[in-house]
């Protein structure tokens, strides 16, 4: 297998790595390196793995300067250890 044949990291792992660095909005989840265009589904998948993912609705400037409400997701501090174990493949 060559480097070009390598499969990309699973989306839930990319998302979890990013959440370990800090909170992400749905817009940020859609961008690199996560590429999760359905942030709510990614959050649900991480919750199924036992992680405490906090959700906060925030207001941002949207199209034409109008306000828009989007979600901001954060990994709760009590889930950091489990997150690191999951990424290491220990669970």
N, C-alpha and C positions, 0 to 999 in steps of 0.2 A: 504494500500500500504506500502510495506517495503522499506528499503533503497536500496535493490538490485533490486526492481521493478522500481526505479526512472529512468526516461528517461534522457539521457545526454543533456546538454545544446545545443541548436541549433548552427550549425556551424557558421552562420553569427555573432551570439553573442560572441562565443569564439574568432573569428577573430577580432571583434571590440574591445573586452576587451584587447586583445594582442596589437592591434594598439594604444590604449590609452597609453600603456606603452612605445611605441617607434616604429620606422620603422621595417619592417619585409621583408626579402627576400622570394622568392618563396620556397627556401629550408627550411627556418624557419617556413613558414606557413604549410608545409607538416608534420612537427614534432609536438609533444605535446606542448602545450595543444590544438592547433587549429585543426590539422589533416585535413587540406585543401590541397588536392593534385592537385587542379586546382586553384592556387592563382588568376589567371586572372578572373576566374568566380566569386570568392568570392569578389574581388574588384568591379566587375560589379554589383553584387547584392547590395553591400553597396552604390554604386553610385545611384542606383535606389531608395534607401531610402533617398536620398537627401544629402548624405555625400560627401565631397570633398576629394577624395583619390588621392594622388599624386603618380605618377609612375616614377621611375628613373631606367634606364638600367645600371647595374654595371658589371664589369668584375671580375671573380673569377677564381681560379685554378680549372680546371675540371679533367676529366679522363686522366690519364697518364701525368699529369702536363700541359696539353694543356689549353689554356684560354677558358672560356665559359662566355657568357653574360646571366645574369638573371635579373629579375625585383626585385626592392626593392619598397615596398609600404609604404606610410606614411599617417597618418590622418592629414589633414591640420588644422592649429590652429583655423581657423574660423568654423570648424565642431565639435570641442570638446563638446560644449554645447549640440548640437543635438545628438551626440553620447551618452552622458550620459543620456539624456532624453529617447532615444530609448531603452537603456539597462534597464532603470527603468520602461519601459512600458508606458511612458507618451505620446506616439504618435502612 
